[in-house]
Amino acid sequence: MLLDKFFRILEEKKEGNSLELKVELIAEHDIFKGHFPGDPIVPGVCQIQMLSDILTKTEGKTYFLSESNQIKFVAVIKPTETPTFHASISYHFQEDNSVKLTANFFNGDLIYFKMKGTFRTKI
């Protein structure tokens, strides 16, 4: 879990199954020392884990990505240049208790990450 270690949620607005968040990266995290020294960026796998952590926090169950229809890393997120960004997430529960999720990480018109996928609870 990366929440409160790698990133923090500064603001959260929930309406039904939609979330609007302001996220702060914790630039001192060890991940940034190796990815990449002197020019840190947020790894793609961490961006996906951030969604799992946010969904877990919001719904109170542990979720993991089980399938993705679309993952696009449009621009890099550098914690030294972009310590905060916004996340827009919408999700819907399926009959099998999985969650279909669509998400974007962005600042203004600049989109960093787009994803559509299915998350499931851990057994």
Order of alpha helices (4+ residues) and beta strands (2+ residues): beta-beta-alpha-alpha-beta-beta-beta-beta
